[in-house]
Amino acid sequence: MNTERLDATFFALADPTRRAILGRLASGEASVAELTQPFGISQPAISRHLKVLEKAGLIRRSRDAQRRPCRLELKPMMEASAWLERYREHWETAYRRLDALLTDEMKAAGSPSKRRARRTPKK
């Protein structure tokens, strides 16, 4: 896995506006003007966000006469997802072990022989 591309992907995803742009592009390609409308920020500001997304490989721009539509690219997201998946598997294994340990301890604490052993008669 390319570390620089992974860094660029997470950097791009760190901004809520860029995540929202990706969310919009998930439903289909859009021009810069179309992407500007829901955000209430200037077209140059959206263009700067698009440059970050494009540098990370998360989007691709093409030319269609005067229009420059943007479309989502999946490969960097799939790579980031695969990277995160390794850690999810690690934590799930750790949580399963913790759950088993706590279950055993709760069963042991709730058994009658353990309860009697704890209650020693006062003299």
Phi, psi and omega in degrees: 000133182284113183296320180297319180291322177297317176300315180296321179297311181292326175298315180295321182285348182290342183262129182296327178294318179294323176296321178294322177298315178298322177299319178294318181290341177296337179267001177141165183294157181207153176275170178299318180298318179294325179286334181289324188308307186284351188263339181067027174237165186291159177297320176299325179294317176298319179299322178295319176298318180296325178297320178296315180296321180291318178299324179283350180082010183281337176225163174227138176253143177230177178246133176223087187058241180277344184272140176240082182290148177251143176223153182287140174246129188272333189306311180298324178293322179294321177295317178295320179297318179296320179296315179293327182301322179301320181285325177299315179299318179300310183291325177297319178297316180296319179292324177296318178296317178296317179299316179297317179297313180294322178298314178299317181294321179293321177296316181295320180289335182266355182285145183302321182295325179289321180295318179294322181296328180283327182269093176269138182296141178277144180254000000 
